[in-house]
């Protein structure tokens, strides 16, 4: 995670920080998977994801397995895992 990302995430609500950490430890997750992992209500997860997307630290993709669902991940999660 870059220094600017740390500063950006630091200024977000606690729920967004938790969702960011859950995504940091997992490659890609759906909203439901994030809610299960974080133990946050789905509505709170939606809010946290919208906050994270608005500052550009989370990417959203369409799931090929189920086009009704979205997958969320950190932009550099493939290369930044071992830092």
N, CA, C and O atoms as a GROMACS GRO file, in nm:
protein
  332
    1UNK      N    1   0.085  -0.118   0.000
    1UNK     CA    2   0.000   0.000   0.000
    1UNK      C    3   0.090   0.123   0.000
    1UNK      O    4   0.184   0.132   0.079
    2UNK      N    5   0.060   0.217  -0.087
    2UNK     CA    6   0.141   0.338  -0.095
    2UNK      C    7   0.109   0.431   0.021
    2UNK      O    8   0.008   0.414   0.089
    3UNK      N    9   0.194   0.530   0.044
    3UNK     CA   10   0.175   0.626   0.152
    3UNK      C   11   0.048   0.706   0.132
    3UNK      O   12  -0.022   0.735   0.229
    4UNK      N   13   0.017   0.742   0.009
    4UNK     CA   14  -0.105   0.819  -0.017
    4UNK      C   15  -0.229   0.734   0.009
    4UNK      O   16  -0.329   0.786   0.058
    5UNK      N   17  -0.224   0.603  -0.022
    5UNK     CA   18  -0.336   0.514   0.009
    5UNK      C   19  -0.356   0.503   0.160
    5UNK      O   20  -0.469   0.504   0.207
    6UNK      N   21  -0.246   0.493   0.235
    6UNK     CA   22  -0.256   0.486   0.381
    6UNK      C   23  -0.324   0.610   0.437
    6UNK      O   24  -0.411   0.599   0.524
    7UNK      N   25  -0.286   0.726   0.388
    7UNK     CA   26  -0.345   0.852   0.434
    7UNK      C   27  -0.492   0.857   0.398
    7UNK      O   28  -0.575   0.900   0.478
    8UNK      N   29  -0.526   0.815   0.276
    8UNK     CA   30  -0.664   0.816   0.229
    8UNK      C   31  -0.751   0.724   0.313
    8UNK      O   32  -0.859   0.764   0.357
    9UNK      N   33  -0.706   0.601   0.337
    9UNK     CA   34  -0.781   0.504   0.416
    9UNK      C   35  -0.790   0.550   0.561
    9UNK      O   36  -0.893   0.528   0.625
   10UNK      N   37  -0.687   0.611   0.614
   10UNK     CA   38  -0.684   0.660   0.752
   10UNK      C   39  -0.800   0.757   0.779
   10UNK      O   40  -0.853   0.759   0.889
   11UNK      N   41  -0.837   0.836   0.679
   11UNK     CA   42  -0.941   0.937   0.695
   11UNK      C   43  -1.083   0.882   0.679
   11UNK      O   44  -1.180   0.957   0.696
   12UNK      N   45  -1.098   0.755   0.645
   12UNK     CA   46  -1.230   0.695   0.622
   12UNK      C   47  -1.292   0.644   0.752
   12UNK      O   48  -1.222   0.629   0.853
   13UNK      N   49  -1.423   0.616   0.750
   13UNK     CA   50  -1.490   0.560   0.867
   13UNK      C   51  -1.435   0.422   0.903
   13UNK      O   52  -1.377   0.354   0.818
   14UNK      N   53  -1.454   0.380   1.029
   14UNK     CA   54  -1.402   0.249   1.074
   14UNK      C   55  -1.452   0.131   0.989
   14UNK      O   56  -1.377   0.036   0.966
   15UNK      N   57  -1.576   0.135   0.944
   15UNK     CA   58  -1.627   0.024   0.863
   15UNK      C   59  -1.551   0.013   0.731
   15UNK      O   60  -1.524  -0.098   0.684
   16UNK      N   61  -1.516   0.125   0.672
   16UNK     CA   62  -1.440   0.123   0.547
   16UNK      C   63  -1.299   0.069   0.570
   16UNK      O   64  -1.245  -0.002   0.486
   17UNK      N   65  -1.239   0.104   0.684
   17UNK     CA   66  -1.106   0.053   0.717
   17UNK      C   67  -1.110  -0.099   0.734
   17UNK      O   68  -1.019  -0.169   0.688
   18UNK      N   69  -1.216  -0.149   0.799
   18UNK     CA   70  -1.228  -0.294   0.818
   18UNK      C   71  -1.246  -0.365   0.685
   18UNK      O   72  -1.183  -0.468   0.661
   19UNK      N   73  -1.331  -0.312   0.599
   19UNK     CA   74  -1.351  -0.373   0.467
   19UNK      C   75  -1.220  -0.370   0.388
   19UNK      O   76  -1.189  -0.467   0.318
   20UNK      N   77  -1.145  -0.263   0.397
   20UNK     CA   78  -1.016  -0.254   0.329
   20UNK      C   79  -0.922  -0.365   0.379
   20UNK      O   80  -0.856  -0.430   0.299
   21UNK      N   81  -0.917  -0.386   0.510
   21UNK     CA   82  -0.831  -0.490   0.566
   21UNK      C   83  -0.877  -0.629   0.522
   21UNK      O   84  -0.793  -0.715   0.493
   22UNK      N   85  -1.007  -0.653   0.517
   22UNK     CA   86  -1.058  -0.782   0.471
   22UNK      C   87  -1.015  -0.806   0.327
   22UNK      O   88  -0.974  -0.917   0.292
   23UNK      N   89  -1.023  -0.703   0.243
   23UNK     CA   90  -0.981  -0.717   0.104
   23UNK      C   91  -0.829  -0.731   0.093
   23UNK      O   92  -0.779  -0.793  -0.001
   24UNK      N   93  -0.757  -0.674   0.187
   24UNK     CA   94  -0.612  -0.684   0.186
   24UNK      C   95  -0.567  -0.829   0.209
   24UNK      O   96  -0.465  -0.872   0.155
   25UNK      N   97  -0.644  -0.904   0.287
   25UNK     CA   98  -0.610  -1.043   0.318
   25UNK      C   99  -0.672  -1.144   0.222
   25UNK      O  100  -0.637  -1.262   0.227
   26UNK      N  101  -0.761  -1.100   0.135
   26UNK     CA  102  -0.826  -1.188   0.038
   26UNK      C  103  -0.811  -1.127  -0.101
   26UNK      O  104  -0.805  -1.004  -0.114
   27UNK      N  105  -0.806  -1.210  -0.202
   27UNK     CA  106  -0.788  -1.158  -0.338
   27UNK      C  107  -0.911  -1.082  -0.387
   27UNK      O  108  -0.906  -0.960  -0.401
   28UNK      N  109  -1.018  -1.153  -0.412
   28UNK     CA  110  -1.142  -1.093  -0.460
   28UNK      C  111  -1.258  -1.150  -0.381
   28UNK      O  112  -1.265  -1.270  -0.356
   29UNK      N  113  -1.350  -1.062  -0.343
   29UNK     CA  114  -1.468  -1.105  -0.269
   29UNK      C  115  -1.592  -1.033  -0.319
   29UNK      O  116  -1.584  -0.922  -0.370
   30UNK      N  117  -1.706  -1.099  -0.304
   30UNK     CA  118  -1.835  -1.035  -0.331
   30UNK      C  119  -1.876  -0.957  -0.206
   30UNK      O  120  -1.812  -0.969  -0.101
   31UNK      N  121  -1.981  -0.877  -0.218
   31UNK     CA  122  -2.031  -0.804  -0.102
   31UNK      C  123  -2.071  -0.900   0.010
   31UNK      O  124  -2.041  -0.875   0.127
   32UNK      N  125  -2.137  -1.009  -0.027
   32UNK     CA  126  -2.181  -1.106   0.073
   32UNK      C  127  -2.061  -1.171   0.143
   32UNK      O  128  -2.064  -1.190   0.265
   33UNK      N  129  -1.959  -1.203   0.069
   33UNK     CA  130  -1.839  -1.262   0.129
   33UNK      C  131  -1.770  -1.162   0.222
   33UNK      O  132  -1.720  -1.200   0.328
   34UNK      N  133  -1.767  -1.036   0.183
   34UNK     CA  134  -1.708  -0.932   0.269
   34UNK      C  135  -1.789  -0.920   0.398
   34UNK      O  136  -1.732  -0.908   0.507
   35UNK      N  137  -1.922  -0.922   0.386
   35UNK     CA  138  -2.008  -0.913   0.504
   35UNK      C  139  -1.984  -1.031   0.598
   35UNK      O  140  -1.980  -1.014   0.720
   36UNK      N  141  -1.968  -1.150   0.541
   36UNK     CA  142  -1.943  -1.269   0.622
   36UNK      C  143  -1.807  -1.259   0.692
   36UNK      O  144  -1.796  -1.285   0.811
   37UNK      N  145  -1.704  -1.223   0.617
   37UNK     CA  146  -1.568  -1.214   0.672
   37UNK      C  147  -1.556  -1.104   0.778
   37UNK      O  148  -1.488  -1.123   0.879
   38UNK      N  149  -1.620  -0.991   0.755
   38UNK     CA  150  -1.606  -0.876   0.846
   38UNK      C  151  -1.709  -0.876   0.958
   38UNK      O  152  -1.695  -0.806   1.058
   39UNK      N  153  -1.815  -0.957   0.941
   39UNK     CA  154  -1.927  -0.962   1.036
   39UNK      C  155  -2.000  -0.829   1.045
   39UNK      O  156  -2.058  -0.795   1.148
   40UNK      N  157  -1.996  -0.753   0.934
   40UNK     CA  158  -2.070  -0.628   0.925
   40UNK      C  159  -2.202  -0.654   0.853
   40UNK      O  160  -2.210  -0.745   0.771
   41UNK      N  161  -2.305  -0.574   0.882
   41UNK     CA  162  -2.431  -0.588   0.807
   41UNK      C  163  -2.410  -0.552   0.661
   41UNK      O  164  -2.326  -0.467   0.629
   42UNK      N  165  -2.486  -0.614   0.570
   42UNK     CA  166  -2.471  -0.584   0.426
   42UNK      C  167  -2.483  -0.436   0.392
   42UNK      O  168  -2.411  -0.387   0.304
   43UNK      N  169  -2.571  -0.365   0.458
   43UNK     CA  170  -2.587  -0.222   0.431
   43UNK      C  171  -2.460  -0.145   0.466
   43UNK      O  172  -2.422  -0.053   0.393
   44UNK      N  173  -2.395  -0.181   0.574
   44UNK     CA  174  -2.270  -0.117   0.615
   44UNK      C  175  -2.159  -0.149   0.517
   44UNK      O  176  -2.075  -0.063   0.487
   45UNK      N  177  -2.157  -0.272   0.467
   45UNK     CA  178  -2.057  -0.311   0.367
   45UNK      C  179  -2.076  -0.230   0.240
   45UNK      O  180  -1.979  -0.183   0.181
   46UNK      N  181  -2.201  -0.213   0.196
   46UNK     CA  182  -2.229  -0.131   0.076
   46UNK      C  183  -2.177   0.011   0.094
   46UNK      O  184  -2.113   0.066   0.005
   47UNK      N  185  -2.205   0.069   0.211
   47UNK     CA  186  -2.157   0.205   0.240
   47UNK      C  187  -2.004   0.210   0.238
   47UNK      O  188  -1.945   0.299   0.177
   48UNK      N  189  -1.942   0.115   0.305
   48UNK     CA  190  -1.795   0.112   0.312
   48UNK      C  191  -1.733   0.099   0.173
   48UNK      O  192  -1.636   0.167   0.141
   49UNK      N  193  -1.791   0.011   0.091
   49UNK     CA  194  -1.739  -0.007  -0.045
   49UNK      C  195  -1.756   0.120  -0.128
   49UNK      O  196  -1.668   0.154  -0.206
   50UNK      N  197  -1.867   0.188  -0.111
   50UNK     CA  198  -1.886   0.312  -0.187
   50UNK      C  199  -1.785   0.418  -0.144
   50UNK      O  200  -1.734   0.493  -0.227
   51UNK      N  201  -1.755   0.423  -0.014
   51UNK     CA  202  -1.652   0.516   0.035
   51UNK      C  203  -1.514   0.481  -0.022
   51UNK      O  204  -1.441   0.569  -0.066
   52UNK      N  205  -1.480   0.352  -0.020
   52UNK     CA  206  -1.351   0.308  -0.071
   52UNK      C  207  -1.339   0.331  -0.222
   52UNK      O  208  -1.233   0.370  -0.271
   53UNK      N  209  -1.449   0.306  -0.296
   53UNK     CA  210  -1.445   0.330  -0.440
   53UNK      C  211  -1.434   0.480  -0.471
   53UNK      O  212  -1.369   0.518  -0.568
   54UNK      N  213  -1.497   0.563  -0.390
   54UNK     CA  214  -1.495   0.708  -0.416
   54UNK      C  215  -1.354   0.767  -0.402
   54UNK      O  216  -1.323   0.868  -0.466
   55UNK      N  217  -1.270   0.705  -0.319
   55UNK     CA  218  -1.132   0.754  -0.306
   55UNK      C  219  -1.035   0.674  -0.391
   55UNK      O  220  -0.915   0.703  -0.392
   56UNK      N  221  -1.085   0.575  -0.463
   56UNK     CA  222  -1.004   0.503  -0.561
   56UNK      C  223  -0.913   0.396  -0.507
   56UNK      O  224  -0.812   0.364  -0.571
   57UNK      N  225  -0.944   0.337  -0.391
   57UNK     CA  226  -0.856   0.233  -0.336
   57UNK      C  227  -0.915   0.093  -0.353
   57UNK      O  228  -0.852  -0.005  -0.312
   58UNK      N  229  -1.034   0.082  -0.411
   58UNK     CA  230  -1.096  -0.048  -0.435
   58UNK      C  231  -1.148  -0.051  -0.579
   58UNK      O  232  -1.203   0.047  -0.629
   59UNK      N  233  -1.128  -0.166  -0.643
   59UNK     CA  234  -1.180  -0.186  -0.779
   59UNK      C  235  -1.299  -0.280  -0.776
   59UNK      O  236  -1.308  -0.370  -0.692
   60UNK      N  237  -1.391  -0.258  -0.868
   60UNK     CA  238  -1.512  -0.340  -0.880
   60UNK      C  239  -1.515  -0.404  -1.018
   60UNK      O  240  -1.494  -0.337  -1.119
   61UNK      N  241  -1.540  -0.535  -1.022
   61UNK     CA  242  -1.551  -0.608  -1.149
   61UNK      C  243  -1.678  -0.690  -1.149
   61UNK      O  244  -1.732  -0.722  -1.043
   62UNK      N  245  -1.727  -0.722  -1.266
   62UNK     CA  246  -1.842  -0.811  -1.279
   62UNK      C  247  -1.794  -0.955  -1.264
   62UNK      O  248  -1.691  -0.994  -1.321
   63UNK      N  249  -1.868  -1.033  -1.188
   63UNK     CA  250  -1.834  -1.174  -1.170
   63UNK      C  251  -1.874  -1.251  -1.296
   63UNK      O  252  -1.987  -1.240  -1.343
   64UNK      N  253  -1.781  -1.329  -1.350
   64UNK     CA  254  -1.812  -1.410  -1.467
   64UNK      C  255  -1.901  -1.528  -1.430
   64UNK      O  256  -1.978  -1.577  -1.513
   65UNK      N  257  -1.890  -1.575  -1.306
   65UNK     CA  258  -1.972  -1.688  -1.261
   65UNK      C  259  -2.118  -1.647  -1.246
   65UNK      O  260  -2.208  -1.726  -1.274
   66UNK      N  261  -2.143  -1.523  -1.202
   66UNK     CA  262  -2.279  -1.472  -1.182
   66UNK      C  263  -2.277  -1.323  -1.210
   66UNK      O  264  -2.231  -1.244  -1.127
   67UNK      N  265  -2.326  -1.284  -1.326
   67UNK     CA  266  -2.318  -1.144  -1.370
   67UNK      C  267  -2.398  -1.049  -1.280
   67UNK      O  268  -2.382  -0.927  -1.291
   68UNK      N  269  -2.482  -1.102  -1.194
   68UNK     CA  270  -2.557  -1.016  -1.102
   68UNK      C  271  -2.470  -0.970  -0.986
   68UNK      O  272  -2.505  -0.874  -0.917
   69UNK      N  273  -2.358  -1.037  -0.964
   69UNK     CA  274  -2.271  -1.003  -0.852
   69UNK      C  275  -2.148  -0.927  -0.899
   69UNK      O  276  -2.105  -0.939  -1.014
   70UNK      N  277  -2.093  -0.851  -0.808
   70UNK     CA  278  -1.970  -0.778  -0.833
   70UNK      C  279  -1.860  -0.834  -0.745
   70UNK      O  280  -1.884  -0.877  -0.633
   71UNK      N  281  -1.739  -0.832  -0.796
   71UNK     CA  282  -1.621  -0.873  -0.720
   71UNK      C  283  -1.541  -0.748  -0.686
   71UNK      O  284  -1.526  -0.659  -0.769
   72UNK      N  285  -1.491  -0.742  -0.564
   72UNK     CA  286  -1.415  -0.627  -0.518
   72UNK      C  287  -1.274  -0.672  -0.480
   72UNK      O  288  -1.255  -0.778  -0.422
   73UNK      N  289  -1.177  -0.588  -0.515
   73UNK     CA  290  -1.038  -0.615  -0.480
   73UNK      C  291  -0.960  -0.485  -0.474
   73UNK      O  292  -1.008  -0.380  -0.516
   74UNK      N  293  -0.840  -0.493  -0.419
   74UNK     CA  294  -0.752  -0.378  -0.416
   74UNK      C  295  -0.677  -0.373  -0.548
   74UNK      O  296  -0.640  -0.477  -0.601
   75UNK      N  297  -0.653  -0.254  -0.602
   75UNK     CA  298  -0.591  -0.242  -0.734
   75UNK      C  299  -0.461  -0.319  -0.753
   75UNK      O  300  -0.441  -0.380  -0.858
   76UNK      N  301  -0.372  -0.319  -0.655
   76UNK     CA  302  -0.242  -0.386  -0.668
   76UNK      C  303  -0.233  -0.508  -0.579
   76UNK      O  304  -0.125  -0.542  -0.532
   77UNK      N  305  -0.346  -0.576  -0.555
   77UNK     CA  306  -0.346  -0.688  -0.461
   77UNK      C  307  -0.265  -0.807  -0.510
   77UNK      O  308  -0.215  -0.884  -0.429
   78UNK      N  309  -0.251  -0.825  -0.642
   78UNK     CA  310  -0.174  -0.939  -0.693
   78UNK      C  311  -0.026  -0.922  -0.663
   78UNK      O  312   0.040  -1.019  -0.625
   79UNK      N  313   0.027  -0.801  -0.680
   79UNK     CA  314   0.170  -0.780  -0.663
   79UNK      C  315   0.208  -0.733  -0.525
   79UNK      O  316   0.325  -0.745  -0.487
   80UNK      N  317   0.115  -0.681  -0.448
   80UNK     CA  318   0.150  -0.623  -0.320
   80UNK      C  319   0.130  -0.712  -0.200
   80UNK      O  320   0.145  -0.665  -0.087
   81UNK      N  321   0.096  -0.838  -0.218
   81UNK     CA  322   0.067  -0.927  -0.106
   81UNK      C  323   0.187  -0.956  -0.019
   81UNK      O  324   0.171  -0.969   0.103
   82UNK      N  325   0.307  -0.967  -0.075
   82UNK     CA  326   0.421  -1.013   0.002
   82UNK      C  327   0.503  -0.901   0.066
   82UNK      O  328   0.612  -0.928   0.116
   83UNK      N  329   0.455  -0.779   0.064
   83UNK     CA  330   0.533  -0.667   0.120
   83UNK      C  331   0.535  -0.670   0.270
   83UNK      O  332   0.595  -0.583   0.332
   0.00000   0.00000   0.00000
